[in-house]
């Protein structure tokens, strides 16, 4: 009997190794959301809280999609990628980007057509091998000493016409750390600007003509000044790419401020993109979702709220941002 049970155990183990566990239910597409480790203070770089909000919205409104959230960066068990149609990473980037040490793994998934999305700091990787891969995978990235990361209020945004990512998305305003002057392929080959805007002049120079921030890897440089101040080029803040391997890529520079998930048009743009990278049809009116309450926005935060944090000001800000013409 023991020999029989042992033999059965070995047979089951062999079967499990032959057929990897599928996290997505049969007939559903699978999206893996990778939330980075704790980062900035309360309400900033809230990777876990942001991913959990997106998961809830997708689970409630996209029945053909199953979402899996991985916490604290690169998954300890890479089998979570088995059967994935798309992967989105929302984490710190630069030299500590979780992908830097795992380029070959992500490259193998991309070559199978897996969609890839990067949000906020996760769009930044070092120039060189990582940067070149980002150009292949999502069509652009934050390149130090070329791109900049000021905080400013997005106004008069320009949305792509006739693209699924902007289905049902209206113009919106938001205060955020909107990176811009991203590194893209020459002539934007294969890349579609999804959200663009003209940054305020004071993100680069003050009224007296002096630099708002000195030149540095993230703060300022002559190339961005020539583009924005001299040539007055609108800057791409979110973009999409359809890759030759059949996969799709998406980059989004906002989401420093967690509270902006409470802005309906901003949230819909991201929900649309996550559905799109999984090669699912984006509804004509976009992915609808219930606006999270302030209490829901406060869930899953990495840090406790500071004493006397002004939540009333957050509610006022979101009320204005969700009112056409509101301030």
N, C-alpha and C positions, 0 to 999 in steps of 0.2 A: 504493500500500500504506500509506504514512504517513497519507494522508488517511482511509483506511478505519479505521486504528487510532485516529486522533484522533476520528473520528466515533463509534466504538465506546466510547471512553473517556467522551465527553460523554453518550452514552446511558446508560452505567452510573452516571455521576454523577447524572443526572436520576432514575434509578430509585432510587438510594440516598436522594435527597432526598424522594422520594415515599413510600418505605417505610422509616421509621426503623429502625435496628438494634434488634432485640429481645434484651435481655440474658437474659430468661427463656426456657427451652426451651418448645417447643410443648406446651400442655396443663398447664403448671405456673403457679402464682401466683408473683409476684415481690415480694420484700421488700427494701427498701433500708435498711441500717443505717448511719447517719451517726455516726462517731466524732469527737469534738471533738479539738482540739489538746492538747498537753501542758499539764497543769494543776498539781495538787498533787503532793506527794511520793510516794514509793514506796508502792504499794498503796492509794492514794487517788485518786479521780477517774481511774481507769485505763480510759479510754474505749476505746482501741484493744484492750487485752487483754480487756475485757469483751465488746465486740462480736464479737471473734474466737471467744471461748468460746461465745457464743450462736449464732453462725453454725455452728460445728462441731456443736453439739447439734441444731440444726434440720436441717442437711444429713444427719445420720446417722439422724434419727428421723421426719422429715416429708417423705416422697418427693415429695409434690405441691407442694413449695415450693422455690423457688430464692432464695438469699440473696446479696446484693451488699453488700460493705462499702466505704464511702467514708471515707477517712482525712483528718484535719486540717480538719474542718468542712465548710462548704458546698462542694459539688462544683464543680470548675472547668468540667466538662462536664455541663450539666443534662440531656443526653440520657439520663443514667443513670436518670432518672425515667420514661422511656418504658415504658409497659406495666406500671408498678408498681401493685400492689394495696395495698401498705402501705409506710409510711415510719416509721422509728423514729429518734429523735435522742437521743444520749447524749453530752452535752457541757456545757461551761460555759454559763451563761445570763445573766440580767440584761440590762444595756445592751449587752453583747457577744454576745448570743444570735445564732447564725447566721440565725435566721428574721427578725430585726428588719428587715433590709435586703431581705428576699425575701418579704414578706407576700403580695404579689399573686400570685407564682408558686405558693406553697403554697395560697393561697385558690382558685386555678384548679384545682389538683389535688383539693382537698377537694370542690369543687363537682361533680367527676366521680365522687365516691364513693371516693376513695383514703383508706384508713385511716391515722390518724396516732397515734403514741405518743411520749411524752416521759418521760425518766427522770432522776431526781435534779435536779441544777442546771438541767437543760434545761426543768424545769417553771416556772422563774422568768423572767418578762419584765416590762418596765416597765408600770405602770398606764397605761391609755389605749388607743391603737390596738392595740398588741400584745396587751395583756391581754384586750381585747374579742374579738379574733380567737381567742385561746386558749379563751375561754369557748364560742365557736362550734364550734371544732374538736375539743377534747378535754373540754370541760365544766368545767375548773378550772385554776387556776395559783397560783403563789406570788406574792402581792402584798406588796411592801415596806411596812412599818409596819402590817401586818395579820397576815401569816404569820411563823413563826419557824423557826429551824434548829438546835436543840440536838442534841447527841449523847446518846443514851440507849438503854437496853436494852428492846427490844420484848418484852412479855410478855402473855399472855392475849389474843392477837389474835382479832378477830372477823372471820370470813370470810363473804362473801355466800353465801346458800343458793340452790340451783337456778339458778346462773349458770355458763355454760361456762368462765369464767375460773378458777373454783375447782374444776373437775373434778379429782378425785384429789389435791387440795391439803389437807394437814393443817395444824393449828396449829403454829407454830414460834416460836422466840425468836432474836433477833439483836441484836447491838450495832452501831448505825449512826447516821448523822446523819439521823434521820427528821424531815423537815420536817412541820409540821402547822399547823392553822388556815388551810387554804388558802381562796382566794376561789372560791366556787361561785355558780351562778345562784341567785336567790331561790327558796327552797323546794326547792332541788336539782332543779329541773325538768330532766328528761331525763338525769339523772346517777344512776348506781347505785354506792353505796359497795361496794368489793370487799374491802378490808382496812382495818379500823379498830382502834383501841386507845385506852386512857386513858393519856396521858403521865404520868410521875411528877411529883409536885408540885414536886420540886426542879429541874425543867427551867425553872421560872419563879421560884420563891422558895426561899430557904434555910430551914433549920430555925428560925433566929432571926427569920424574917419579912421579912428584907431581900431585895431582888431578886437572883436568881442572876446575872443579867446585866442591865445597865441598859437602859432603853428605847432602841430604835434600829431602823433599817430591817429588820434580820433577827433581832435578839436578843430583844426583849420589847416589849409594848405593853399598854395597858389593855384592849383588846378581847379579846385572847387570855386574859388573866387572868380576865376576867368569864366567858368560855366554859368554861374548864377548872377554875378554882378555885371560882367561885361556882355556875355552873349544872352543873358536872361532866359536860360533854358529851364523849362519846368522839369522837376525832378521826379523820378519814378520811385514810389514808396511800396508798391506791391506789383508783382509780375508773375506771368505764367509761361510755361515752356512745354512743348510737346516734343519729346526726345526721339531721335532716330531709332532707339531700341523699342519704341512703342510705349514707353512710360511717360509720365507727366511730372512736372516740377512746379513748385510754387514758393515764392519768397515774399515775406511781409516784414516791414521794418518796425512797425508799431508794437504795442502791447507791453511797454515798460510799465505803464499804469494799469493796474488790475481793474480799476473801476470802469474802464472803457468797454469792458465786456457788457456793461449795462446800456450801451448805445446800440440800438436795434440795427441800424444799417451797417455799422462796423462789425457787429457779431454775425450778421447774415453773410457778409462778404467772406468771412473765414469759414463759416459752415458750408457755404457753397464750394469753397476751394477744397475742403477736405473730402467732400463727396466727389468732386471732379477728379482729384488725383487718384481716386479709387476706380476711375472709369465708370462711374455711375451717372445717370442722367440727372442734371440739376433741374428742379422744377421751374416752370416758366416764371413763377413769382418768387423764386429762390426758396431756400430752406427756411420755413417759418419756425419760430421758436418763441416761447413765452419769455417776456423780459424778466430777468432775475430780480427778485426783490433785494433790498439792501442786506437783509438777513441772509439771503442765499449767496450774495456776493462775498459775505464775510466768512462763509464756510471754508474749511480746509486750508486756512491760511497757515503759513510756516511759523509766524510769530504772533504773539498776543497783541491786541490793539493797544497803542500807547495811551497813557492817561490823558483824558481831555481831548482825544482825537475828535476832530470836527466832522462827524458823520452827517450833520445837517447841511454842511457845505457840499458834501459829496452828493446828497440827494438833490440839492438845488442845481448843481452842475449837470447831473444826468437828466433832470426834468427839462432844462434848457436845451441840452443836446438832442433830446428826443422830440422837441417841438420845432416844427418847420419855422425857420427864421429865428429860433430861440438863441439865447446867449448863455 
